[in-house]
Amino acid sequence: MRAELTRDSVAMGDDADAPHAEGREFREDLTIRQAIASVVADHYLAGIHGGRATWIAQADDGTALAVVAQQWAEPRMLVAGELPLARFADADGRVRLHFAYRRQLDPEAEYARLAAGPPR
């Protein structure tokens, strides 16, 4: 399965390559959790000085899948992040994942905000 990755820039010097597009091949049976863990392990996301970058992994439709923090050992999945990767594939079988940079916001607070769902 083809995955198209993009991520926000973390600083002006990082903007030259924005949106940092990269293609990856993943097995059809992979979960979102496994795919995001692979992306993190391969250092696709930029680290920042101070080691406190916070990212939100999102599907192409904007669905939040996970919170990734530079200081965490592994990403924390949201409900949609527990689904199979194929669930987010388009008609051509491609999955688009975007990593939104949330600066140095508290990843615990970001996770709690996203886990609570939209305001009522």
VEXMIBA-382122 format. One line per field, with one value per atom (N, C-alpha, C): residue number from 1; atom name; z, y, x; residue in three letters. Coordinates in steps of 0.001 Angstrom, whole numbers, padded with zeros to 6 digits. Layout:
<rs>
baro: c(NUM | ...) .
loro: c(CA | ...) .
up: c(Z | ...) .
north: c(Y | ...) .
east: c(X | ...) .
roti: c(ALA | ...) .
</rs>
This chain:
<rs>
baro: c(1 | 1 | 1 | 2 | 2 | 2 | 3 | 3 | 3 | 4 | 4 | 4 | 5 | 5 | 5 | 6 | 6 | 6 | 7 | 7 | 7 | 8 | 8 | 8 | 9 | 9 | 9 | 10 | 10 | 10 | 11 | 11 | 11 | 12 | 12 | 12 | 13 | 13 | 13 | 14 | 14 | 14 | 15 | 15 | 15 | 16 | 16 | 16 | 17 | 17 | 17 | 18 | 18 | 18 | 19 | 19 | 19 | 20 | 20 | 20 | 21 | 21 | 21 | 22 | 22 | 22 | 23 | 23 | 23 | 24 | 24 | 24 | 25 | 25 | 25 | 26 | 26 | 26 | 27 | 27 | 27 | 28 | 28 | 28 | 29 | 29 | 29 | 30 | 30 | 30 | 31 | 31 | 31 | 32 | 32 | 32 | 33 | 33 | 33 | 34 | 34 | 34 | 35 | 35 | 35 | 36 | 36 | 36 | 37 | 37 | 37 | 38 | 38 | 38 | 39 | 39 | 39 | 40 | 40 | 40 | 41 | 41 | 41 | 42 | 42 | 42 | 43 | 43 | 43 | 44 | 44 | 44 | 45 | 45 | 45 | 46 | 46 | 46 | 47 | 47 | 47 | 48 | 48 | 48 | 49 | 49 | 49 | 50 | 50 | 50 | 51 | 51 | 51 | 52 | 52 | 52 | 53 | 53 | 53 | 54 | 54 | 54 | 55 | 55 | 55 | 56 | 56 | 56 | 57 | 57 | 57 | 58 | 58 | 58 | 59 | 59 | 59 | 60 | 60 | 60 | 61 | 61 | 61 | 62 | 62 | 62 | 63 | 63 | 63 | 64 | 64 | 64 | 65 | 65 | 65 | 66 | 66 | 66 | 67 | 67 | 67 | 68 | 68 | 68 | 69 | 69 | 69 | 70 | 70 | 70 | 71 | 71 | 71 | 72 | 72 | 72 | 73 | 73 | 73 | 74 | 74 | 74 | 75 | 75 | 75 | 76 | 76 | 76 | 77 | 77 | 77 | 78 | 78 | 78 | 79 | 79 | 79 | 80 | 80 | 80 | 81 | 81 | 81 | 82 | 82 | 82 | 83 | 83 | 83 | 84 | 84 | 84 | 85 | 85 | 85 | 86 | 86 | 86 | 87 | 87 | 87 | 88 | 88 | 88 | 89 | 89 | 89 | 90 | 90 | 90 | 91 | 91 | 91 | 92 | 92 | 92 | 93 | 93 | 93 | 94 | 94 | 94 | 95 | 95 | 95 | 96 | 96 | 96 | 97 | 97 | 97 | 98 | 98 | 98 | 99 | 99 | 99 | 100 | 100 | 100 | 101 | 101 | 101 | 102 | 102 | 102 | 103 | 103 | 103 | 104 | 104 | 104 | 105 | 105 | 105 | 106 | 106 | 106 | 107 | 107 | 107 | 108 | 108 | 108 | 109 | 109 | 109 | 110 | 110 | 110 | 111 | 111 | 111 | 112 | 112 | 112 | 113 | 113 | 113 | 114 | 114 | 114 | 115 | 115 | 115 | 116 | 116 | 116 | 117 | 117 | 117 | 118 | 118 | 118 | 119 | 119 | 119 | 120 | 120 | 120) .
loro: c(N | CA | C | N | CA | C | N | CA | C | N | CA | C | N | CA | C | N | CA | C | N | CA | C | N | CA | C | N | CA | C | N | CA | C | N | CA | C | N | CA | C | N | CA | C | N | CA | C | N | CA | C | N | CA | C | N | CA | C | N | CA | C | N | CA | C | N | CA | C | N | CA | C | N | CA | C | N | CA | C | N | CA | C | N | CA | C | N | CA | C | N | CA | C | N | CA | C | N | CA | C | N | CA | C | N | CA | C | N | CA | C | N | CA | C | N | CA | C | N | CA | C | N | CA | C | N | CA | C | N | CA | C | N | CA | C | N | CA | C | N | CA | C | N | CA | C | N | CA | C | N | CA | C | N | CA | C | N | CA | C | N | CA | C | N | CA | C | N | CA | C | N | CA | C | N | CA | C | N | CA | C | N | CA | C | N | CA | C | N | CA | C | N | CA | C | N | CA | C | N | CA | C | N | CA | C | N | CA | C | N | CA | C | N | CA | C | N | CA | C | N | CA | C | N | CA | C | N | CA | C | N | CA | C | N | CA | C | N | CA | C | N | CA | C | N | CA | C | N | CA | C | N | CA | C | N | CA | C | N | CA | C | N | CA | C | N | CA | C | N | CA | C | N | CA | C | N | CA | C | N | CA | C | N | CA | C | N | CA | C | N | CA | C | N | CA | C | N | CA | C | N | CA | C | N | CA | C | N | CA | C | N | CA | C | N | CA | C | N | CA | C | N | CA | C | N | CA | C | N | CA | C | N | CA | C | N | CA | C | N | CA | C | N | CA | C | N | CA | C | N | CA | C | N | CA | C | N | CA | C | N | CA | C | N | CA | C | N | CA | C | N | CA | C | N | CA | C | N | CA | C | N | CA | C | N | CA | C | N | CA | C | N | CA | C | N | CA | C | N | CA | C | N | CA | C | N | CA | C | N | CA | C | N | CA | C | N | CA | C) .
up: c(000000 | 000000 | 000000 | -000822 | -000927 | 000076 | 000834 | 001767 | 001344 | 001282 | 000972 | 002274 | 002716 | 003974 | 003705 | 004554 | 004570 | 006033 | 006257 | 007606 | 007535 | 008588 | 008712 | 008942 | 008678 | 008978 | 010448 | 011003 | 012407 | 012579 | 011517 | 011590 | 010181 | 010075 | 008771 | 007888 | 008429 | 007646 | 007150 | 007797 | 007430 | 006312 | 006033 | 005048 | 003613 | 003336 | 001965 | 001348 | 002150 | 001625 | 001901 | 002452 | 002806 | 001550 | 001602 | 002800 | 003172 | 002776 | 003177 | 002728 | 001476 | 000934 | 000786 | 001170 | 001064 | 000831 | -000048 | -000294 | 000405 | 000899 | 001559 | 001098 | 001141 | 000879 | 002202 | 002490 | 003694 | 003301 | 004122 | 003900 | 004019 | 003283 | 003281 | 004654 | 005443 | 006728 | 007898 | 007632 | 008683 | 009373 | 010646 | 011379 | 011326 | 011645 | 011750 | 012788 | 013901 | 014969 | 014413 | 013671 | 013126 | 012097 | 011270 | 010248 | 010882 | 011855 | 012508 | 013291 | 013974 | 014705 | 013755 | 012567 | 011572 | 011106 | 010871 | 010440 | 011521 | 012771 | 013889 | 014024 | 013949 | 014106 | 013014 | 011828 | 010709 | 010737 | 011776 | 011971 | 010852 | 010337 | 009340 | 009952 | 011197 | 011868 | 012348 | 012155 | 012594 | 014108 | 014674 | 016091 | 016269 | 017434 | 017702 | 018878 | 018939 | 020076 | 021341 | 022346 | 023582 | 023694 | 022557 | 022578 | 022989 | 022653 | 023099 | 021967 | 020776 | 019654 | 019823 | 019504 | 019560 | 018165 | 017738 | 016413 | 016555 | 015633 | 015525 | 014181 | 014212 | 012979 | 012534 | 011257 | 010733 | 009425 | 009246 | 007963 | 006980 | 005716 | 004675 | 004928 | 005570 | 005841 | 007121 | 007748 | 008962 | 010254 | 010169 | 011372 | 012138 | 013403 | 014254 | 014613 | 014371 | 014592 | 015823 | 016074 | 017179 | 017541 | 018751 | 019187 | 019279 | 018676 | 018698 | 019394 | 020385 | 021099 | 021066 | 020797 | 020724 | 022029 | 023153 | 024440 | 024841 | 024060 | 024354 | 023622 | 024208 | 023589 | 022401 | 022435 | 021323 | 021188 | 019996 | 019782 | 020634 | 020928 | 021652 | 020676 | 020505 | 019530 | 020061 | 019188 | 019457 | 018921 | 019115 | 018719 | 017251 | 016355 | 014920 | 014595 | 015433 | 015212 | 015444 | 015978 | 016206 | 015016 | 013995 | 012810 | 011865 | 010941 | 009925 | 009018 | 008557 | 007654 | 006394 | 005890 | 004668 | 004800 | 006001 | 006234 | 005688 | 005584 | 005139 | 003703 | 002976 | 001583 | 000670 | -000359 | -001348 | -002403 | -003452 | -004486 | -005195 | -005217 | -005843 | -004883 | -003653 | -002672 | -001957 | -002083 | -001406 | -000100 | 000870 | 002152 | 002270 | 002677 | 002897 | 004392 | 004944 | 006356 | 006472 | 007288 | 007520 | 009008 | 009287 | 010661 | 010905 | 011715 | 012028 | 013233 | 013060 | 014132 | 015108 | 016372 | 017416 | 018343 | 017773 | 018508 | 019757 | 020848 | 022085 | 023035 | 022474 | 023325 | 024109 | 025269 | 026130 | 025406 | 025099 | 024380 | 025160 | 026489 | 027316 | 027147 | 027127 | 026951 | 025541 | 024549 | 023174 | 023053 | 023667 | 023633 | 024306 | 025476 | 026207 | 025399 | 024759 | 023951 | 022786 | 022102 | 020939 | 021353 | 022451 | 022925 | 023385 | 023874 | 024330 | 023177 | 021969 | 020795 | 020625 | 019608 | 019325 | 020468 | 020647 | 021691 | 021414 | 022477 | 022323 | 022447) .
north: c(-001165 | 000000 | 001225 | 002185 | 003408 | 004437 | 005006 | 006080 | 007333 | 008433 | 009730 | 010514 | 010856 | 011576 | 013044 | 013907 | 015316 | 015734 | 016786 | 017325 | 018825 | 019494 | 020929 | 021173 | 022387 | 022813 | 023218 | 023108 | 023467 | 024803 | 025319 | 026587 | 027138 | 028408 | 029036 | 028278 | 027811 | 027071 | 025735 | 025222 | 023945 | 024126 | 025383 | 025664 | 025341 | 025293 | 025093 | 023810 | 022801 | 021517 | 021269 | 022238 | 022045 | 021691 | 020777 | 020131 | 018823 | 018673 | 017507 | 016199 | 016193 | 015027 | 013839 | 012699 | 011456 | 010317 | 009421 | 008239 | 007034 | 006190 | 004948 | 003817 | 002635 | 001432 | 000703 | 000380 | -000371 | -001618 | -002637 | -003849 | -003513 | -004227 | -004009 | -004238 | -005141 | -005504 | -004664 | -003636 | -002796 | -001974 | -001726 | -000839 | 000580 | 001542 | 002925 | 003010 | 002341 | 002336 | 001904 | 000818 | 000317 | 001285 | 001852 | 002787 | 004036 | 004609 | 005820 | 005504 | 004374 | 003986 | 003854 | 003327 | 003186 | 004551 | 005473 | 006826 | 007517 | 007373 | 007989 | 007350 | 006037 | 005330 | 005710 | 006036 | 006421 | 007892 | 008603 | 010025 | 010936 | 010628 | 011512 | 012871 | 012858 | 014103 | 014836 | 016129 | 016932 | 017034 | 016903 | 017156 | 018617 | 019127 | 020523 | 020590 | 021683 | 021924 | 022003 | 021318 | 021275 | 020004 | 019296 | 017978 | 017914 | 018947 | 018952 | 019244 | 018745 | 018950 | 018063 | 018617 | 017875 | 017865 | 016696 | 016515 | 015816 | 016133 | 015408 | 014686 | 013369 | 012591 | 012618 | 012986 | 013142 | 012384 | 011846 | 011260 | 012396 | 012070 | 013072 | 013876 | 013279 | 013991 | 014834 | 014900 | 015701 | 014942 | 013684 | 012874 | 012740 | 013102 | 012957 | 011486 | 010971 | 009561 | 009314 | 010223 | 010021 | 011330 | 011373 | 012462 | 011867 | 012564 | 012151 | 013262 | 012903 | 013897 | 013463 | 014409 | 014118 | 013492 | 013854 | 013344 | 012010 | 011529 | 010241 | 009113 | 007950 | 006775 | 006258 | 006481 | 006015 | 006912 | 006911 | 007718 | 007211 | 008104 | 007721 | 007810 | 006679 | 006573 | 007132 | 007793 | 008181 | 007057 | 007134 | 006045 | 005667 | 006637 | 006351 | 005749 | 005999 | 005467 | 003975 | 003371 | 001925 | 001150 | 001860 | 001223 | 000723 | -000169 | -000601 | 000574 | 000596 | 001640 | 001701 | 000553 | 000482 | 001229 | 001430 | 002156 | 003578 | 004143 | 005519 | 005628 | 004527 | 004533 | 005172 | 005873 | 006452 | 005390 | 005777 | 004837 | 004184 | 004865 | 004320 | 003484 | 003321 | 002524 | 003270 | 004595 | 005401 | 005963 | 006036 | 006651 | 007917 | 009001 | 010251 | 010560 | 010717 | 011043 | 012369 | 013245 | 014535 | 014641 | 015220 | 015437 | 016938 | 017393 | 018819 | 019146 | 020121 | 020534 | 021429 | 021072 | 021825 | 022522 | 022894 | 023594 | 022807 | 023490 | 022796 | 022740 | 022676 | 022535 | 021230 | 021218 | 020037 | 018879 | 017801 | 016694 | 016008 | 016001 | 015418 | 016217 | 017536 | 018395 | 018238 | 018136 | 017938 | 016610 | 015569 | 014263 | 014330 | 014940 | 015050 | 015836 | 016920 | 017750 | 016938 | 016214 | 015433 | 014215 | 013583 | 012405 | 012774 | 014005 | 014458 | 014676 | 014827 | 015022 | 016481 | 016743 | 018129 | 018729 | 020036 | 020685 | 020454 | 020342 | 020098 | 021360) .
east: c(000856 | 000000 | 000901 | 000572 | 001355 | 000854 | 001778 | 001441 | 002189 | 001478 | 002069 | 002117 | 003315 | 003511 | 003807 | 003275 | 003655 | 003744 | 004534 | 004630 | 004848 | 004440 | 004679 | 006164 | 006576 | 007937 | 008026 | 009230 | 009421 | 010136 | 010730 | 011454 | 011622 | 011977 | 012120 | 013115 | 014216 | 015201 | 014676 | 013646 | 013033 | 012005 | 011626 | 010587 | 011001 | 012288 | 012765 | 012231 | 012007 | 011532 | 010044 | 009343 | 007931 | 007138 | 006192 | 005634 | 006334 | 007590 | 008385 | 007728 | 007252 | 006547 | 007490 | 006980 | 007740 | 006761 | 007092 | 006270 | 006856 | 005991 | 006406 | 005502 | 006054 | 005264 | 005058 | 003800 | 003461 | 002678 | 002779 | 001988 | 000497 | -000311 | -001763 | -002394 | -001821 | -002414 | -001906 | -001138 | -000573 | -001655 | -001464 | -002369 | -001810 | -002655 | -002204 | -001083 | -001254 | -000248 | 001115 | 001147 | 002410 | 002995 | 002153 | 002635 | 003243 | 002547 | 003050 | 004327 | 004359 | 005568 | 006754 | 006530 | 007582 | 008086 | 007162 | 007525 | 008362 | 007948 | 008674 | 010060 | 010131 | 011410 | 012409 | 011907 | 012770 | 013169 | 012773 | 013143 | 012633 | 011441 | 010826 | 010477 | 010026 | 009654 | 010897 | 010892 | 012030 | 012047 | 013220 | 013400 | 013778 | 013544 | 013900 | 014853 | 015571 | 016468 | 015612 | 015995 | 015219 | 014402 | 014195 | 013563 | 012110 | 011322 | 009926 | 008939 | 009199 | 008273 | 007035 | 005883 | 004623 | 004005 | 003547 | 002957 | 001601 | 000690 | -000581 | -000569 | -000680 | -000780 | -002234 | -002446 | -003803 | -003987 | -005182 | -005556 | -005852 | -005980 | -006213 | -007484 | -008473 | -009725 | -009656 | -008472 | -008291 | -008498 | -008893 | -009098 | -007789 | -007802 | -006619 | -006440 | -005239 | -004947 | -004083 | -003147 | -002206 | -001526 | -001016 | -000144 | 001256 | 002206 | 003601 | 004376 | 005162 | 005963 | 007422 | 008278 | 009706 | 010203 | 009613 | 010069 | 009420 | 008456 | 007818 | 008529 | 008531 | 009146 | 008335 | 007027 | 006176 | 004959 | 004341 | 003134 | 001978 | 001042 | -000175 | -001344 | -001986 | -003066 | -004370 | -005072 | -006453 | -007336 | -008627 | -009529 | -009341 | -009329 | -009189 | -007828 | -006843 | -005504 | -005385 | -006413 | -006408 | -006969 | -007407 | -007990 | -006907 | -007275 | -006311 | -005937 | -004719 | -004248 | -005114 | -005522 | -006326 | -007656 | -008119 | -009380 | -009323 | -008125 | -007958 | -007467 | -007462 | -007004 | -008044 | -007565 | -008468 | -008794 | -009504 | -009922 | -008734 | -007597 | -006394 | -005553 | -006026 | -005311 | -004199 | -004162 | -003141 | -003686 | -002804 | -003132 | -002290 | -002920 | -002197 | -002210 | -001014 | -000869 | -000127 | -000663 | -000022 | 000314 | 001480 | 001912 | 001930 | 000971 | 000831 | 001700 | 002555 | 003465 | 002710 | 002747 | 002045 | 003044 | 004170 | 005234 | 005626 | 005806 | 006157 | 004970 | 003774 | 002598 | 002692 | 002101 | 002109 | 001425 | 002144 | 001520 | 000407 | 000521 | -000553 | -001841 | -001725 | -002903 | -003471 | -002607 | -003081 | -003815 | -003266 | -003912 | -005287 | -005345 | -006617 | -007644 | -007207 | -008109 | -008684 | -007822 | -008274 | -009100 | -008723 | -009466 | -010879 | -011041 | -012361 | -013332 | -012807 | -013658 | -014039 | -014852 | -015239 | -016084 | -015995 | -016820 | -018296 | -019053 | -020511 | -021291) .
roti: c(MET | MET | MET | ARG | ARG | ARG | ALA | ALA | ALA | GLU | GLU | GLU | LEU | LEU | LEU | THR | THR | THR | ARG | ARG | ARG | ASP | ASP | ASP | SER | SER | SER | VAL | VAL | VAL | ALA | ALA | ALA | MET | MET | MET | GLY | GLY | GLY | ASP | ASP | ASP | ASP | ASP | ASP | ALA | ALA | ALA | ASP | ASP | ASP | ALA | ALA | ALA | PRO | PRO | PRO | HIS | HIS | HIS | ALA | ALA | ALA | GLU | GLU | GLU | GLY | GLY | GLY | ARG | ARG | ARG | GLU | GLU | GLU | PHE | PHE | PHE | ARG | ARG | ARG | GLU | GLU | GLU | ASP | ASP | ASP | LEU | LEU | LEU | THR | THR | THR | ILE | ILE | ILE | ARG | ARG | ARG | GLN | GLN | GLN | ALA | ALA | ALA | ILE | ILE | ILE | ALA | ALA | ALA | SER | SER | SER | VAL | VAL | VAL | VAL | VAL | VAL | ALA | ALA | ALA | ASP | ASP | ASP | HIS | HIS | HIS | TYR | TYR | TYR | LEU | LEU | LEU | ALA | ALA | ALA | GLY | GLY | GLY | ILE | ILE | ILE | HIS | HIS | HIS | GLY | GLY | GLY | GLY | GLY | GLY | ARG | ARG | ARG | ALA | ALA | ALA | THR | THR | THR | TRP | TRP | TRP | ILE | ILE | ILE | ALA | ALA | ALA | GLN | GLN | GLN | ALA | ALA | ALA | ASP | ASP | ASP | ASP | ASP | ASP | GLY | GLY | GLY | THR | THR | THR | ALA | ALA | ALA | LEU | LEU | LEU | ALA | ALA | ALA | VAL | VAL | VAL | VAL | VAL | VAL | ALA | ALA | ALA | GLN | GLN | GLN | GLN | GLN | GLN | TRP | TRP | TRP | ALA | ALA | ALA | GLU | GLU | GLU | PRO | PRO | PRO | ARG | ARG | ARG | MET | MET | MET | LEU | LEU | LEU | VAL | VAL | VAL | ALA | ALA | ALA | GLY | GLY | GLY | GLU | GLU | GLU | LEU | LEU | LEU | PRO | PRO | PRO | LEU | LEU | LEU | ALA | ALA | ALA | ARG | ARG | ARG | PHE | PHE | PHE | ALA | ALA | ALA | ASP | ASP | ASP | ALA | ALA | ALA | ASP | ASP | ASP | GLY | GLY | GLY | ARG | ARG | ARG | VAL | VAL | VAL | ARG | ARG | ARG | LEU | LEU | LEU | HIS | HIS | HIS | PHE | PHE | PHE | ALA | ALA | ALA | TYR | TYR | TYR | ARG | ARG | ARG | ARG | ARG | ARG | GLN | GLN | GLN | LEU | LEU | LEU | ASP | ASP | ASP | PRO | PRO | PRO | GLU | GLU | GLU | ALA | ALA | ALA | GLU | GLU | GLU | TYR | TYR | TYR | ALA | ALA | ALA | ARG | ARG | ARG | LEU | LEU | LEU | ALA | ALA | ALA | ALA | ALA | ALA | GLY | GLY | GLY | PRO | PRO | PRO | PRO | PRO | PRO | ARG | ARG | ARG) .
</rs>
